[in-house]
Amino acid sequence: MTDQDTRPTKIMYVAEATAHGGREGYVTSHDGRIDLRLAMPPALGGDGEGTNPEQLFAAGYSSCFHNALVLVGRRAGYDLGRSTVAAKVGIGPNKSRGYGLAVSLAVSLPLLDEELASKLVAAAHEVCPYSNATRGNIDVSIVLS
């Protein structure tokens, strides 16, 4: 765990989205690019006929982590364009009568040896804003696949 301050020193972009109706409603973005029906997944008693916040978080985290990985790879002189990052986001009750999340990231770096891949993944975990936001708050496991 790092003690460094990971807060931004300058805001370069702000995303805006609005939820209507919670988990059984819909979400929209201010620019109209997102307009999605939300539905509880069957595992949580819903019909699954829409996306859910955990899927959206998994999409955001995996794409952001992959971008961080490509960045640190480029800085180290490696082209990681063929790499992939898959995210699984779990939700369940916590000890405080609320709910918590857990994330598992599966990183595929097919052209690198395991030691180098591990170093680049660790560096990406320090760079990625999602990793910085979740560090110390939720369990995040990263597996080289």
Buried (B, 14 or more C-beta within 10 A) or exposed (E): EEEEEEEEEEEEEEEEEEEEEEBEEBBBEEEEEBEBEBBBBEEEEBEEEBBBBBBBBBEBBBEBBBBBBBBBBEEEEBEBEEBBBBBBBEBEEEEEEEEBBBBBBBBEBEEBEEEBBBEBBEBBBBBBBBBBBBBEEBEBEBEBE
